[in-house]
Amino acid sequence: MARNAEKAMTALARFRQAQLEEGKVKERRPFLASECNELPKAEKWRRQIISEISKKVAQIQNAGLGDFKIRDVNDEINKLLREKGHWEFRIKELGGPDYARVGPRMLDHEGKEVPGNRGYKYFGAARNLPGVRELFEKEPAPALRKTRADLMKEVDAEYYGYRDEDDGVLLPLEAQYEKQAVLEAVQKWRTEKESRLSGDKQPEEEEEEESIYTVHKEEPDDEERRDEEEAEEGGVAFIAHVPVPSQKEVEEALVRRKKMELLQRYASESLQAQSQAAKTLLGL
């Protein structure tokens, strides 16, 4: 068996080699673009890839293929686009034209640039797949915030209410309410006048507000009243042998004492000495 397999493989190898020599078998495209070292062949493989992309783009326009088939075809197109980019880079390395710069943009059947997200493109019916349609919906532009200058342009006489009477609605309403208010005021005045004339309503005297500075004299106790009576009967009056200060003098003394305490607490010795010298010069 091993001998027959080896014979078959040998025969197959000879048959394939003969076909290559006759030109009946197509040459396969290299898996890596870096394996090609000839510029004409690199151009040939690039044209072949573009032809395959065109066929698949035409195929994906059919929305009846189903979601899964459409996704697979769209993935294949993106894979071929990446491979085309590799071959264009290889052509540039071999001294050919830079197709990435001078090549046309990828357009759809409507002439619009093919939409995509981060390099991945969607073609034909793939743009209407669930979850893909939302990617291409443009968000509404945010409302521009008005500046102070724009707001001031809208401020006019109507803003301040100077044109409220121009519509012809406010003045009749104001006149109606004004007549009603005048009638109510006249009726109230007549009622009060009649009540005053009839004497039914006496003017109430307003109570005067009690002054907080009023000093109320307290009634003397029994002992104080008895002492006063004895003093009146005996005719002995109280005599002060020392000057008794008045209430005002006592308040002034307390104020001076408070000032001295604050001065000793917060003022320095030099400031106190200067103050004392000034008082001496002024004779205080």
Disulfide bonds with the S-S distance in Angstrom:
none
